[in-house]
Amino acid sequence: MAITKVWLDESQNECTMCGACEAACDAVFQVPEKMIVRKGADLSLEDSIKEAADACPVATIALEYNNSGKRDYPN
């Protein structure tokens, strides 16, 4: 499955700005204040992106696979 979208989803929890995502995949994530996805980020870095999502203590990193139009990971 290809990651087609990555975003900050604060519908359940707020980003704590811990920097875990940036430590896991700084090519995609940046934490100047709240986490942002870098413009033009290389979404083919799937293992690192998923590692960053798994490392997020409040699960605010959302991933969409194959243009599904929904949050596919984490559920």
N, CA, C and O atoms as a Tripos MOL2 file, in Angstrom:
@<TRIPOS>MOLECULE
protein
  300   299    75     0     0
PROTEIN
NO_CHARGES

@<TRIPOS>ATOM
      1 N           0.8370   -1.1820    0.0000 N.3       1 MET1
      2 CA          0.0000    0.0000    0.0000 C.3       1 MET1
      3 C           0.8800    1.2440    0.0000 C.2       1 MET1
      4 O           1.8630    1.3240    0.7370 O.2       1 MET1
      5 N           0.5230    2.1870   -0.8150 N.am      2 ALA2
      6 CA          1.2950    3.4240   -0.9160 C.3       2 ALA2
      7 C           0.6640    4.5150   -0.0440 C.2       2 ALA2
      8 O          -0.5530    4.7020   -0.0520 O.2       2 ALA2
      9 N           1.4960    5.2220    0.6960 N.am      3 ILE3
     10 CA          1.0190    6.3770    1.4590 C.3       3 ILE3
     11 C           0.7840    7.5030    0.4650 C.2       3 ILE3
     12 O           1.6870    7.8770   -0.2830 O.2       3 ILE3
     13 N          -0.4360    8.0450    0.4590 N.am      4 THR4
     14 CA         -0.7660    9.1120   -0.4760 C.3       4 THR4
     15 C          -1.0230   10.4520    0.2110 C.2       4 THR4
     16 O          -1.1110   11.4860   -0.4510 O.2       4 THR4
     17 N          -1.1440   10.4330    1.5470 N.am      5 LYS5
     18 CA         -1.3600   11.6860    2.2730 C.3       5 LYS5
     19 C          -0.9220   11.4840    3.7160 C.2       5 LYS5
     20 O          -1.1340   10.4220    4.3010 O.2       5 LYS5
     21 N          -0.3050   12.5270    4.2840 N.am      6 VAL6
     22 CA          0.1030   12.5480    5.6880 C.3       6 VAL6
     23 C          -0.3380   13.8920    6.2440 C.2       6 VAL6
     24 O          -0.1120   14.9250    5.6140 O.2       6 VAL6
     25 N          -0.9700   13.8930    7.4280 N.am      7 TRP7
     26 CA         -1.3940   15.1700    8.0050 C.3       7 TRP7
     27 C          -1.4820   15.1070    9.5170 C.2       7 TRP7
     28 O          -1.4720   14.0310   10.1150 O.2       7 TRP7
     29 N          -1.5690   16.2860   10.1250 N.am      8 LEU8
     30 CA         -1.7480   16.4360   11.5640 C.3       8 LEU8
     31 C          -3.2380   16.3900   11.8370 C.2       8 LEU8
     32 O          -3.9850   17.2560   11.3800 O.2       8 LEU8
     33 N          -3.6740   15.3850   12.5800 N.am      9 ASP9
     34 CA         -5.0880   15.2120   12.9140 C.3       9 ASP9
     35 C          -5.2640   15.4280   14.4100 C.2       9 ASP9
     36 O          -4.9420   14.5560   15.2180 O.2       9 ASP9
     37 N          -5.7730   16.5910   14.7650 N.am     10 GLU10
     38 CA         -5.9880   16.9130   16.1740 C.3      10 GLU10
     39 C          -7.4540   16.8030   16.5710 C.2      10 GLU10
     40 O          -7.9080   17.5060   17.4740 O.2      10 GLU10
     41 N          -8.1920   15.9310   15.9050 N.am     11 SER11
     42 CA         -9.6030   15.7620   16.2320 C.3      11 SER11
     43 C          -9.8040   15.0560   17.5750 C.2      11 SER11
     44 O         -10.8360   15.2430   18.2200 O.2      11 SER11
     45 N          -8.8410   14.2550   17.9980 N.am     12 GLN12
     46 CA         -8.9360   13.5340   19.2720 C.3      12 GLN12
     47 C          -7.9750   14.1020   20.3230 C.2      12 GLN12
     48 O          -8.3480   14.2620   21.4860 O.2      12 GLN12
     49 N          -6.7600   14.4010   19.9190 N.am     13 ASN13
     50 CA         -5.7120   14.8900   20.8110 C.3      13 ASN13
     51 C          -4.9390   16.0010   20.1110 C.2      13 ASN13
     52 O          -4.9910   16.1310   18.8880 O.2      13 ASN13
     53 N          -4.2170   16.8030   20.9010 N.am     14 GLU14
     54 CA         -3.3870   17.8660   20.3320 C.3      14 GLU14
     55 C          -1.9320   17.4280   20.2810 C.2      14 GLU14
     56 O          -1.4670   16.6690   21.1310 O.2      14 GLU14
     57 N          -1.2340   17.9090   19.2900 N.am     15 CYS15
     58 CA          0.1970   17.6640   19.1630 C.3      15 CYS15
     59 C           0.8910   18.2000   20.4150 C.2      15 CYS15
     60 O           0.6310   19.3260   20.8380 O.2      15 CYS15
     61 N           1.7760   17.3900   21.0060 N.am     16 THR16
     62 CA          2.4970   17.8090   22.2100 C.3      16 THR16
     63 C           3.8480   18.4310   21.8850 C.2      16 THR16
     64 O           4.5690   18.8550   22.7870 O.2      16 THR16
     65 N           4.1940   18.4880   20.6030 N.am     17 MET17
     66 CA          5.4400   19.0830   20.1340 C.3      17 MET17
     67 C           6.6620   18.3840   20.7160 C.2      17 MET17
     68 O           7.6740   19.0260   20.9950 O.2      17 MET17
     69 N           6.5700   17.0670   20.9000 N.am     18 CYS18
     70 CA          7.6630   16.3030   21.5080 C.3      18 CYS18
     71 C           8.8330   16.0970   20.5550 C.2      18 CYS18
     72 O           9.9590   15.8790   21.0020 O.2      18 CYS18
     73 N           8.5820   16.1620   19.2410 N.am     19 GLY19
     74 CA          9.6470   16.0040   18.2650 C.3      19 GLY19
     75 C           9.9470   14.5690   17.8720 C.2      19 GLY19
     76 O          10.8880   14.3320   17.1160 O.2      19 GLY19
     77 N           9.1800   13.6080   18.3590 N.am     20 ALA20
     78 CA          9.4240   12.1940   18.0320 C.3      20 ALA20
     79 C           9.2960   11.9410   16.5340 C.2      20 ALA20
     80 O          10.0570   11.1530   15.9720 O.2      20 ALA20
     81 N           8.3480   12.5950   15.8890 N.am     21 CYS21
     82 CA          8.1510   12.3940   14.4500 C.3      21 CYS21
     83 C           9.3420   12.9160   13.6580 C.2      21 CYS21
     84 O           9.8020   12.2720   12.7150 O.2      21 CYS21
     85 N           9.8380   14.0840   14.0460 N.am     22 GLU22
     86 CA         10.9850   14.6700   13.3600 C.3      22 GLU22
     87 C          12.2360   13.8180   13.5750 C.2      22 GLU22
     88 O          13.0570   13.6810   12.6680 O.2      22 GLU22
     89 N          12.3830   13.2480   14.7660 N.am     23 ALA23
     90 CA         13.5280   12.3770   15.0440 C.3      23 ALA23
     91 C          13.4670   11.1130   14.1910 C.2      23 ALA23
     92 O          14.5010   10.6030   13.7600 O.2      23 ALA23
     93 N          12.2660   10.6100   13.9480 N.am     24 ALA24
     94 CA         12.0960    9.3810   13.1650 C.3      24 ALA24
     95 C          12.2140    9.6290   11.6690 C.2      24 ALA24
     96 O          12.7120    8.7710   10.9400 O.2      24 ALA24
     97 N          11.7600   10.8020   11.1950 N.am     25 CYS25
     98 CA         11.7340   11.0560    9.7470 C.3      25 CYS25
     99 C          11.7690   12.5620    9.4720 C.2      25 CYS25
    100 O          10.7520   13.1600    9.1200 O.2      25 CYS25
    101 N          12.9340   13.1600    9.6330 N.am     26 ASP26
    102 CA         13.0230   14.6190    9.4610 C.3      26 ASP26
    103 C          12.9030   15.0680    8.0100 C.2      26 ASP26
    104 O          12.7830   16.2630    7.7430 O.2      26 ASP26
    105 N          12.9320   14.1380    7.0800 N.am     27 ALA27
    106 CA         12.7160   14.4870    5.6720 C.3      27 ALA27
    107 C          11.2500   14.8100    5.4030 C.2      27 ALA27
    108 O          10.9240   15.4670    4.4140 O.2      27 ALA27
    109 N          10.3650   14.3440    6.2920 N.am     28 VAL28
    110 CA          8.9270   14.5490    6.1060 C.3      28 VAL28
    111 C           8.3410   15.4660    7.1780 C.2      28 VAL28
    112 O           7.4920   16.3060    6.8780 O.2      28 VAL28
    113 N           8.7870   15.3110    8.4200 N.am     29 PHE29
    114 CA          8.1880   16.0480    9.5380 C.3      29 PHE29
    115 C           9.1260   17.1140   10.0830 C.2      29 PHE29
    116 O          10.3480   16.9630   10.0870 O.2      29 PHE29
    117 N           8.5100   18.1940   10.5400 N.am     30 GLN30
    118 CA          9.2350   19.2950   11.1570 C.3      30 GLN30
    119 C           8.3930   19.7600   12.3390 C.2      30 GLN30
    120 O           7.1650   19.7840   12.2590 O.2      30 GLN30
    121 N           9.0480   20.1280   13.4330 N.am     31 VAL31
    122 CA          8.3130   20.5730   14.6150 C.3      31 VAL31
    123 C           8.8370   21.9380   15.0500 C.2      31 VAL31
    124 O           9.5820   22.0380   16.0250 O.2      31 VAL31
    125 N           8.4440   23.0010   14.3200 N.am     32 PRO32
    126 CA          8.8440   24.3330   14.7540 C.3      32 PRO32
    127 C           8.0270   24.7650   15.9700 C.2      32 PRO32
    128 O           8.5510   25.4030   16.8820 O.2      32 PRO32
    129 N           6.7920   24.4280   15.9760 N.am     33 GLU33
    130 CA          5.8820   24.5380   17.1140 C.3      33 GLU33
    131 C           5.0880   23.2500   17.0650 C.2      33 GLU33
    132 O           5.5360   22.2350   17.5990 O.2      33 GLU33
    133 N           3.9270   23.2610   16.4420 N.am     34 LYS34
    134 CA          3.2160   22.0010   16.2210 C.3      34 LYS34
    135 C           3.8000   21.3250   14.9910 C.2      34 LYS34
    136 O           4.3860   21.9760   14.1260 O.2      34 LYS34
    137 N           3.6330   20.0230   14.9280 N.am     35 MET35
    138 CA          4.1680   19.2510   13.8160 C.3      35 MET35
    139 C           3.5960   19.7370   12.5050 C.2      35 MET35
    140 O           2.4070   20.0400   12.4060 O.2      35 MET35
    141 N           4.4560   19.8110   11.4920 N.am     36 ILE36
    142 CA          4.0110   20.0820   10.1300 C.3      36 ILE36
    143 C           4.6420   19.0460    9.2090 C.2      36 ILE36
    144 O           5.7140   18.5090    9.4870 O.2      36 ILE36
    145 N           3.9560   18.7840    8.1220 N.am     37 VAL37
    146 CA          4.5040   17.9300    7.0810 C.3      37 VAL37
    147 C           5.1850   18.8620    6.0900 C.2      37 VAL37
    148 O           4.5790   19.8220    5.6130 O.2      37 VAL37
    149 N           6.4330   18.5790    5.7860 N.am     38 ARG38
    150 CA          7.1900   19.4420    4.8770 C.3      38 ARG38
    151 C           6.5410   19.4740    3.4950 C.2      38 ARG38
    152 O           6.0600   18.4500    3.0100 O.2      38 ARG38
    153 N           6.5270   20.6300    2.8710 N.am     39 LYS39
    154 CA          6.0000   20.7560    1.5090 C.3      39 LYS39
    155 C           6.8540   19.9150    0.5790 C.2      39 LYS39
    156 O           8.0820   19.9310    0.6660 O.2      39 LYS39
    157 N           6.2110   19.1910   -0.2980 N.am     40 GLY40
    158 CA          6.9260   18.3470   -1.2430 C.3      40 GLY40
    159 C           7.5800   17.1370   -0.6080 C.2      40 GLY40
    160 O           8.4990   16.5540   -1.1830 O.2      40 GLY40
    161 N           7.1120   16.7510    0.5840 N.am     41 ALA41
    162 CA          7.7010   15.6150    1.2950 C.3      41 ALA41
    163 C           7.6520   14.3460    0.4470 C.2      41 ALA41
    164 O           6.6920   14.1080   -0.2860 O.2      41 ALA41
    165 N           8.6900   13.5500    0.5600 N.am     42 ASP42
    166 CA          8.7990   12.2900   -0.1710 C.3      42 ASP42
    167 C           8.0020   11.2090    0.5530 C.2      42 ASP42
    168 O           8.4880   10.6090    1.5120 O.2      42 ASP42
    169 N           6.7860   10.9670    0.0930 N.am     43 LEU43
    170 CA          5.9190    9.9930    0.7570 C.3      43 LEU43
    171 C           6.3110    8.5550    0.4700 C.2      43 LEU43
    172 O           5.6830    7.6270    0.9800 O.2      43 LEU43
    173 N           7.3390    8.3600   -0.3390 N.am     44 SER44
    174 CA          7.8190    7.0000   -0.5730 C.3      44 SER44
    175 C           8.6680    6.4960    0.5980 C.2      44 SER44
    176 O           9.0450    5.3250    0.6230 O.2      44 SER44
    177 N           8.9690    7.3570    1.5580 N.am     45 LEU45
    178 CA          9.7170    6.9590    2.7540 C.3      45 LEU45
    179 C           8.7720    6.2800    3.7450 C.2      45 LEU45
    180 O           8.7230    6.6450    4.9190 O.2      45 LEU45
    181 N           8.0330    5.3040    3.2640 N.am     46 GLU46
    182 CA          6.9340    4.7100    4.0170 C.3      46 GLU46
    183 C           7.3380    4.1260    5.3610 C.2      46 GLU46
    184 O           6.6320    4.3320    6.3480 O.2      46 GLU46
    185 N           8.4420    3.4080    5.4300 N.am     47 ASP47
    186 CA          8.8490    2.8060    6.7040 C.3      47 ASP47
    187 C           9.1330    3.8780    7.7480 C.2      47 ASP47
    188 O           8.7220    3.7450    8.9010 O.2      47 ASP47
    189 N           9.8290    4.9330    7.3560 N.am     48 SER48
    190 CA         10.1530    6.0160    8.2870 C.3      48 SER48
    191 C           8.9100    6.8050    8.6840 C.2      48 SER48
    192 O           8.7780    7.2150    9.8370 O.2      48 SER48
    193 N           8.0090    7.0180    7.7490 N.am     49 ILE49
    194 CA          6.7690    7.7440    8.0460 C.3      49 ILE49
    195 C           5.9200    6.9460    9.0320 C.2      49 ILE49
    196 O           5.3780    7.5040    9.9860 O.2      49 ILE49
    197 N           5.8060    5.6490    8.8010 N.am     50 LYS50
    198 CA          5.0230    4.7960    9.7070 C.3      50 LYS50
    199 C           5.6930    4.7360   11.0750 C.2      50 LYS50
    200 O           5.0100    4.7240   12.1000 O.2      50 LYS50
    201 N           7.0240    4.7000   11.1000 N.am     51 GLU51
    202 CA          7.7560    4.7180   12.3720 C.3      51 GLU51
    203 C           7.4480    6.0050   13.1350 C.2      51 GLU51
    204 O           7.2590    5.9780   14.3510 O.2      51 GLU51
    205 N           7.3980    7.1300   12.4220 N.am     52 ALA52
    206 CA          7.0760    8.4070   13.0470 C.3      52 ALA52
    207 C           5.6600    8.4040   13.6050 C.2      52 ALA52
    208 O           5.4260    8.8810   14.7150 O.2      52 ALA52
    209 N           4.7130    7.8650   12.8360 N.am     53 ALA53
    210 CA          3.3250    7.7860   13.3090 C.3      53 ALA53
    211 C           3.2360    6.9060   14.5520 C.2      53 ALA53
    212 O           2.5120    7.2280   15.4940 O.2      53 ALA53
    213 N           3.9640    5.8050   14.5550 N.am     54 ASP54
    214 CA          3.9720    4.9060   15.7140 C.3      54 ASP54
    215 C           4.6180    5.5540   16.9290 C.2      54 ASP54
    216 O           4.2370    5.2670   18.0640 O.2      54 ASP54
    217 N           5.6000    6.4320   16.6970 N.am     55 ALA55
    218 CA          6.3250    7.0860   17.7890 C.3      55 ALA55
    219 C           5.5350    8.2220   18.4260 C.2      55 ALA55
    220 O           5.8420    8.6410   19.5420 O.2      55 ALA55
    221 N           4.5200    8.7230   17.7260 N.am     56 CYS56
    222 CA          3.7320    9.8470   18.2440 C.3      56 CYS56
    223 C           2.9570    9.4040   19.4980 C.2      56 CYS56
    224 O           2.1120    8.5120   19.4170 O.2      56 CYS56
    225 N           3.2410   10.0200   20.6520 N.am     57 PRO57
    226 CA          2.5960    9.5820   21.8920 C.3      57 PRO57
    227 C           1.0930    9.8890   21.9700 C.2      57 PRO57
    228 O           0.3870    9.3260   22.8050 O.2      57 PRO57
    229 N           0.6110   10.7790   21.1000 N.am     58 VAL58
    230 CA         -0.8120   11.1370   21.1420 C.3      58 VAL58
    231 C          -1.5420   10.8050   19.8450 C.2      58 VAL58
    232 O          -2.6910   11.2060   19.6590 O.2      58 VAL58
    233 N          -0.8880   10.0820   18.9540 N.am     59 ALA59
    234 CA         -1.4880    9.5770   17.7090 C.3      59 ALA59
    235 C          -2.1360   10.6760   16.8600 C.2      59 ALA59
    236 O          -3.2610   10.5220   16.3840 O.2      59 ALA59
    237 N          -1.4130   11.7860   16.6760 N.am     60 THR60
    238 CA         -1.9650   12.8710   15.8560 C.3      60 THR60
    239 C          -1.4770   12.8310   14.4100 C.2      60 THR60
    240 O          -1.9010   13.6510   13.5970 O.2      60 THR60
    241 N          -0.5970   11.8970   14.0800 N.am     61 ILE61
    242 CA         -0.1330   11.7610   12.7050 C.3      61 ILE61
    243 C          -1.0550   10.7890   11.9910 C.2      61 ILE61
    244 O          -1.1700    9.6250   12.3730 O.2      61 ILE61
    245 N          -1.7100   11.2820   10.9510 N.am     62 ALA62
    246 CA         -2.6590   10.4630   10.2000 C.3      62 ALA62
    247 C          -2.0780   10.1190    8.8320 C.2      62 ALA62
    248 O          -1.4440   10.9500    8.1820 O.2      62 ALA62
    249 N          -2.3060    8.8820    8.4120 N.am     63 LEU63
    250 CA         -1.8300    8.4230    7.1100 C.3      63 LEU63
    251 C          -3.0020    7.9160    6.2830 C.2      63 LEU63
    252 O          -3.8910    7.2300    6.7880 O.2      63 LEU63
    253 N          -2.9830    8.2650    5.0100 N.am     64 GLU64
    254 CA         -3.9590    7.7670    4.0480 C.3      64 GLU64
    255 C          -3.2030    6.8700    3.0700 C.2      64 GLU64
    256 O          -2.1190    7.2240    2.6050 O.2      64 GLU64
    257 N          -3.7730    5.7200    2.7630 N.am     65 TYR65
    258 CA         -3.1810    4.8020    1.7970 C.3      65 TYR65
    259 C          -4.0210    4.7590    0.5250 C.2      65 TYR65
    260 O          -5.2500    4.7530    0.5770 O.2      65 TYR65
    261 N          -3.3430    4.7290   -0.6090 N.am     66 ASN66
    262 CA         -3.9780    4.5120   -1.9150 C.3      66 ASN66
    263 C          -5.1660    5.4330   -2.1940 C.2      66 ASN66
    264 O          -6.1800    4.9870   -2.7320 O.2      66 ASN66
    265 N          -5.0490    6.7130   -1.8330 N.am     67 ASN67
    266 CA         -6.1080    7.7030   -2.0950 C.3      67 ASN67
    267 C          -7.4720    7.2680   -1.5830 C.2      67 ASN67
    268 O          -8.4850    7.4780   -2.2490 O.2      67 ASN67
    269 N          -7.5000    6.6640   -0.4020 N.am     68 SER68
    270 CA         -8.7540    6.1480    0.1540 C.3      68 SER68
    271 C          -9.7230    7.2590    0.5710 C.2      68 SER68
    272 O         -10.9280    7.0300    0.6700 O.2      68 SER68
    273 N          -9.1910    8.4670    0.8160 N.am     69 GLY69
    274 CA        -10.0420    9.5650    1.2420 C.3      69 GLY69
    275 C         -10.3610    9.5470    2.7290 C.2      69 GLY69
    276 O         -11.2280   10.2890    3.1920 O.2      69 GLY69
    277 N          -9.6500    8.6890    3.4860 N.am     70 LYS70
    278 CA         -9.8970    8.6070    4.9310 C.3      70 LYS70
    279 C          -8.6000    8.3260    5.6670 C.2      70 LYS70
    280 O          -7.5810    7.9890    5.0630 O.2      70 LYS70
    281 N          -8.6580    8.4700    6.9800 N.am     71 ARG71
    282 CA         -7.5110    8.1260    7.8250 C.3      71 ARG71
    283 C          -7.4350    6.6020    7.9110 C.2      71 ARG71
    284 O          -8.3130    5.9610    8.4870 O.2      71 ARG71
    285 N          -6.3880    6.0360    7.3380 N.am     72 ASP72
    286 CA         -6.2210    4.5890    7.3400 C.3      72 ASP72
    287 C          -5.3190    4.1060    8.4760 C.2      72 ASP72
    288 O          -5.4270    2.9620    8.9160 O.2      72 ASP72
    289 N          -4.4310    4.9810    8.9460 N.am     73 TYR73
    290 CA         -3.4900    4.5830    9.9880 C.3      73 TYR73
    291 C          -3.1250    5.8040   10.8060 C.2      73 TYR73
    292 O          -3.0040    6.8880   10.2360 O.2      73 TYR73
    293 N          -2.9450    5.6900   12.0920 N.am     74 PRO74
    294 CA         -3.4470    4.5900   12.9070 C.3      74 PRO74
    295 C          -4.9650    4.6680   13.0160 C.2      74 PRO74
    296 O          -5.5640    5.7360   12.8900 O.2      74 PRO74
    297 N          -5.5520    3.5360   13.2480 N.am     75 ASN75
    298 CA         -7.0380    3.4630   13.3410 C.3      75 ASN75
    299 C          -7.4990    3.8820   14.7010 C.2      75 ASN75
    300 O          -8.6990    3.8880   14.9720 O.2      75 ASN75
@<TRIPOS>BOND
     1     1     2 1
     2     2     3 1
     3     3     4 2
     4     3     5 am
     5     5     6 1
     6     6     7 1
     7     7     8 2
     8     7     9 am
     9     9    10 1
    10    10    11 1
    11    11    12 2
    12    11    13 am
    13    13    14 1
    14    14    15 1
    15    15    16 2
    16    15    17 am
    17    17    18 1
    18    18    19 1
    19    19    20 2
    20    19    21 am
    21    21    22 1
    22    22    23 1
    23    23    24 2
    24    23    25 am
    25    25    26 1
    26    26    27 1
    27    27    28 2
    28    27    29 am
    29    29    30 1
    30    30    31 1
    31    31    32 2
    32    31    33 am
    33    33    34 1
    34    34    35 1
    35    35    36 2
    36    35    37 am
    37    37    38 1
    38    38    39 1
    39    39    40 2
    40    39    41 am
    41    41    42 1
    42    42    43 1
    43    43    44 2
    44    43    45 am
    45    45    46 1
    46    46    47 1
    47    47    48 2
    48    47    49 am
    49    49    50 1
    50    50    51 1
    51    51    52 2
    52    51    53 am
    53    53    54 1
    54    54    55 1
    55    55    56 2
    56    55    57 am
    57    57    58 1
    58    58    59 1
    59    59    60 2
    60    59    61 am
    61    61    62 1
    62    62    63 1
    63    63    64 2
    64    63    65 am
    65    65    66 1
    66    66    67 1
    67    67    68 2
    68    67    69 am
    69    69    70 1
    70    70    71 1
    71    71    72 2
    72    71    73 am
    73    73    74 1
    74    74    75 1
    75    75    76 2
    76    75    77 am
    77    77    78 1
    78    78    79 1
    79    79    80 2
    80    79    81 am
    81    81    82 1
    82    82    83 1
    83    83    84 2
    84    83    85 am
    85    85    86 1
    86    86    87 1
    87    87    88 2
    88    87    89 am
    89    89    90 1
    90    90    91 1
    91    91    92 2
    92    91    93 am
    93    93    94 1
    94    94    95 1
    95    95    96 2
    96    95    97 am
    97    97    98 1
    98    98    99 1
    99    99   100 2
   100    99   101 am
   101   101   102 1
   102   102   103 1
   103   103   104 2
   104   103   105 am
   105   105   106 1
   106   106   107 1
   107   107   108 2
   108   107   109 am
   109   109   110 1
   110   110   111 1
   111   111   112 2
   112   111   113 am
   113   113   114 1
   114   114   115 1
   115   115   116 2
   116   115   117 am
   117   117   118 1
   118   118   119 1
   119   119   120 2
   120   119   121 am
   121   121   122 1
   122   122   123 1
   123   123   124 2
   124   123   125 am
   125   125   126 1
   126   126   127 1
   127   127   128 2
   128   127   129 am
   129   129   130 1
   130   130   131 1
   131   131   132 2
   132   131   133 am
   133   133   134 1
   134   134   135 1
   135   135   136 2
   136   135   137 am
   137   137   138 1
   138   138   139 1
   139   139   140 2
   140   139   141 am
   141   141   142 1
   142   142   143 1
   143   143   144 2
   144   143   145 am
   145   145   146 1
   146   146   147 1
   147   147   148 2
   148   147   149 am
   149   149   150 1
   150   150   151 1
   151   151   152 2
   152   151   153 am
   153   153   154 1
   154   154   155 1
   155   155   156 2
   156   155   157 am
   157   157   158 1
   158   158   159 1
   159   159   160 2
   160   159   161 am
   161   161   162 1
   162   162   163 1
   163   163   164 2
   164   163   165 am
   165   165   166 1
   166   166   167 1
   167   167   168 2
   168   167   169 am
   169   169   170 1
   170   170   171 1
   171   171   172 2
   172   171   173 am
   173   173   174 1
   174   174   175 1
   175   175   176 2
   176   175   177 am
   177   177   178 1
   178   178   179 1
   179   179   180 2
   180   179   181 am
   181   181   182 1
   182   182   183 1
   183   183   184 2
   184   183   185 am
   185   185   186 1
   186   186   187 1
   187   187   188 2
   188   187   189 am
   189   189   190 1
   190   190   191 1
   191   191   192 2
   192   191   193 am
   193   193   194 1
   194   194   195 1
   195   195   196 2
   196   195   197 am
   197   197   198 1
   198   198   199 1
   199   199   200 2
   200   199   201 am
   201   201   202 1
   202   202   203 1
   203   203   204 2
   204   203   205 am
   205   205   206 1
   206   206   207 1
   207   207   208 2
   208   207   209 am
   209   209   210 1
   210   210   211 1
   211   211   212 2
   212   211   213 am
   213   213   214 1
   214   214   215 1
   215   215   216 2
   216   215   217 am
   217   217   218 1
   218   218   219 1
   219   219   220 2
   220   219   221 am
   221   221   222 1
   222   222   223 1
   223   223   224 2
   224   223   225 am
   225   225   226 1
   226   226   227 1
   227   227   228 2
   228   227   229 am
   229   229   230 1
   230   230   231 1
   231   231   232 2
   232   231   233 am
   233   233   234 1
   234   234   235 1
   235   235   236 2
   236   235   237 am
   237   237   238 1
   238   238   239 1
   239   239   240 2
   240   239   241 am
   241   241   242 1
   242   242   243 1
   243   243   244 2
   244   243   245 am
   245   245   246 1
   246   246   247 1
   247   247   248 2
   248   247   249 am
   249   249   250 1
   250   250   251 1
   251   251   252 2
   252   251   253 am
   253   253   254 1
   254   254   255 1
   255   255   256 2
   256   255   257 am
   257   257   258 1
   258   258   259 1
   259   259   260 2
   260   259   261 am
   261   261   262 1
   262   262   263 1
   263   263   264 2
   264   263   265 am
   265   265   266 1
   266   266   267 1
   267   267   268 2
   268   267   269 am
   269   269   270 1
   270   270   271 1
   271   271   272 2
   272   271   273 am
   273   273   274 1
   274   274   275 1
   275   275   276 2
   276   275   277 am
   277   277   278 1
   278   278   279 1
   279   279   280 2
   280   279   281 am
   281   281   282 1
   282   282   283 1
   283   283   284 2
   284   283   285 am
   285   285   286 1
   286   286   287 1
   287   287   288 2
   288   287   289 am
   289   289   290 1
   290   290   291 1
   291   291   292 2
   292   291   293 am
   293   293   294 1
   294   294   295 1
   295   295   296 2
   296   295   297 am
   297   297   298 1
   298   298   299 1
   299   299   300 2
@<TRIPOS>SUBSTRUCTURE
     1 MET1         2 RESIDUE 1 A MET
     2 ALA2         6 RESIDUE 1 A ALA
     3 ILE3        10 RESIDUE 1 A ILE
     4 THR4        14 RESIDUE 1 A THR
     5 LYS5        18 RESIDUE 1 A LYS
     6 VAL6        22 RESIDUE 1 A VAL
     7 TRP7        26 RESIDUE 1 A TRP
     8 LEU8        30 RESIDUE 1 A LEU
     9 ASP9        34 RESIDUE 1 A ASP
    10 GLU10       38 RESIDUE 1 A GLU
    11 SER11       42 RESIDUE 1 A SER
    12 GLN12       46 RESIDUE 1 A GLN
    13 ASN13       50 RESIDUE 1 A ASN
    14 GLU14       54 RESIDUE 1 A GLU
    15 CYS15       58 RESIDUE 1 A CYS
    16 THR16       62 RESIDUE 1 A THR
    17 MET17       66 RESIDUE 1 A MET
    18 CYS18       70 RESIDUE 1 A CYS
    19 GLY19       74 RESIDUE 1 A GLY
    20 ALA20       78 RESIDUE 1 A ALA
    21 CYS21       82 RESIDUE 1 A CYS
    22 GLU22       86 RESIDUE 1 A GLU
    23 ALA23       90 RESIDUE 1 A ALA
    24 ALA24       94 RESIDUE 1 A ALA
    25 CYS25       98 RESIDUE 1 A CYS
    26 ASP26      102 RESIDUE 1 A ASP
    27 ALA27      106 RESIDUE 1 A ALA
    28 VAL28      110 RESIDUE 1 A VAL
    29 PHE29      114 RESIDUE 1 A PHE
    30 GLN30      118 RESIDUE 1 A GLN
    31 VAL31      122 RESIDUE 1 A VAL
    32 PRO32      126 RESIDUE 1 A PRO
    33 GLU33      130 RESIDUE 1 A GLU
    34 LYS34      134 RESIDUE 1 A LYS
    35 MET35      138 RESIDUE 1 A MET
    36 ILE36      142 RESIDUE 1 A ILE
    37 VAL37      146 RESIDUE 1 A VAL
    38 ARG38      150 RESIDUE 1 A ARG
    39 LYS39      154 RESIDUE 1 A LYS
    40 GLY40      158 RESIDUE 1 A GLY
    41 ALA41      162 RESIDUE 1 A ALA
    42 ASP42      166 RESIDUE 1 A ASP
    43 LEU43      170 RESIDUE 1 A LEU
    44 SER44      174 RESIDUE 1 A SER
    45 LEU45      178 RESIDUE 1 A LEU
    46 GLU46      182 RESIDUE 1 A GLU
    47 ASP47      186 RESIDUE 1 A ASP
    48 SER48      190 RESIDUE 1 A SER
    49 ILE49      194 RESIDUE 1 A ILE
    50 LYS50      198 RESIDUE 1 A LYS
    51 GLU51      202 RESIDUE 1 A GLU
    52 ALA52      206 RESIDUE 1 A ALA
    53 ALA53      210 RESIDUE 1 A ALA
    54 ASP54      214 RESIDUE 1 A ASP
    55 ALA55      218 RESIDUE 1 A ALA
    56 CYS56      222 RESIDUE 1 A CYS
    57 PRO57      226 RESIDUE 1 A PRO
    58 VAL58      230 RESIDUE 1 A VAL
    59 ALA59      234 RESIDUE 1 A ALA
    60 THR60      238 RESIDUE 1 A THR
    61 ILE61      242 RESIDUE 1 A ILE
    62 ALA62      246 RESIDUE 1 A ALA
    63 LEU63      250 RESIDUE 1 A LEU
    64 GLU64      254 RESIDUE 1 A GLU
    65 TYR65      258 RESIDUE 1 A TYR
    66 ASN66      262 RESIDUE 1 A ASN
    67 ASN67      266 RESIDUE 1 A ASN
    68 SER68      270 RESIDUE 1 A SER
    69 GLY69      274 RESIDUE 1 A GLY
    70 LYS70      278 RESIDUE 1 A LYS
    71 ARG71      282 RESIDUE 1 A ARG
    72 ASP72      286 RESIDUE 1 A ASP
    73 TYR73      290 RESIDUE 1 A TYR
    74 PRO74      294 RESIDUE 1 A PRO
    75 ASN75      298 RESIDUE 1 A ASN
